[in-house]
Amino acid sequence: MPKKPKPKTILGINPGSKYLAIAVFQGTDLREWRMKTLKGKWSREKVEKAGGIVEWYIERYRPGALAMK
């Protein structure tokens, strides 16, 4: 019997100036959902913090697709 293919992992990101929403799907299953708060005024540090959060999720889940609002 042929091996069933692993469902594609999708990382969903909804960026904002105060919040960063993250959702991880494996196929049609929601595996994780988080809302991260980005405190302070818009700055390079804030952008780097948001980028670090996204990078962490990419490294952890190794998504095959990215969906961004």
KOLMINU-690922 format. One record per residue: residue in three letters; x, y, z of N, C-alpha, C in turn. Coordinates in steps of 0.02 Angstrom, whole numbers, plus 50000, padded with zeros to 5 digits. Layout:
residues N
ALAXYZXYZXYZ;...
END
This chain:
residues 69
MET500424994150000500005000050000500445006250000;PRO500305011149956500735017149953500685021250018;LYS501245024350034501275028650093500875035050082;LYS500465036950131500055042950127500505049150134;PRO500435054050089500875059950094500705064050157;LYS501225066950186501145071250245500795077650224;PRO500295079950264499945086150246500425092150246;LYS500295096750202500715102750197500605107150259;THR501155109850285501125114450341501085121550314;ILE500615125450339500515132350317500585136950378;LEU500985142050371501065147150423500675153250402;GLY500185155250443499785161150429500005166750475;ILE500095172750447500325178550485499875184450471;ASN499655187750524499265193850518499655199250557;PRO500075203150522500475208050557500095214450571;GLY500255217650625499955224050643500475228250680;SER500305234350696500785238650730500815237150805;LYS500295234050833500285232350904500265224950918;TYR500025220950870499955213750879500205210050818;LEU500415203950830500625199450776500245192850788;ALA499785191250743499405185050749499745179650707;ILE499795173650735500125168050702499655162050705;ALA499585158550650499205152250648499615147150609;VAL499625140950634499975135550600499465130050584;PHE499425128350521498985122950498499405117250471;GLN499195111150485499465105350451498875102150415;GLY498885103050349498305101150310497725105750330;THR497175102750351496595106750373496565107450449;ASP497045104650485497045104950558497425111050583;LEU497105114850627497435120550660497865117650716;ARG498525118450710498995115650759499175120550814;GLU499205126950797499385132050847499125138750825;TRP498925142850874498695149650861498925153950918;ARG499225159650902499485164250953499385171450931;MET499305175750980499295182950969499865185751011;LYS500355188650979500935191551013500855199051016;THR500985202051073500945209251082501615212351066;LEU501595217751026502205221451008502155228251042;LYS502475228951100502415235051139502885240451114;GLY502705246651130503145252351115502995255551048;LYS503345260951036503285264550972503615260650916;TRP503395262150855503685258850796504425260550792;SER504835255450791505565256450790505905250550757;ARG506535251150746506925245550718506905239550765;GLU506935240750830506915235350879506245231550875;LYS505705235250866505045232150861504995227850798;VAL505265230350743505265226450681505695220150690;GLU506265220750723506695215050735506355209850780;LYS505985212250830505625207650874505105203750835;ALA504715207250793504205203950752504535198850704;GLY505085200850674505445196350629505715190250666;GLY505945191250727506185185550767505635180650784;ILE505045183150798504475178850812504295174650751;VAL504255177850693504095174250631504645169150616;GLU505265171150624505825166550611505785160350656;TRP505605161350719505545155750766505025150650741;TYR504455153150718503925148750694504135145250629;ILE504495148650587504745145450526505235139850543;GLU505685141150589506175136050609505845130150644;ARG505345131450685505005126150722504575121650678;TYR504185124650633503695120850594503905119450523;ARG504405122750497504635121750427504045121650378;PRO503665127150374503075127150332503245126550257;GLY502775123550221502845122950148502515128850113;ALA502125132750151501785138550122501705143850176;LEU501655150150153501555155750198500965159750174;ALA500505161450220499935165550203499965171750247;MET499925177650216499985183850253499425188550234;LYS499135191750284498605196550272498915203150252;
END
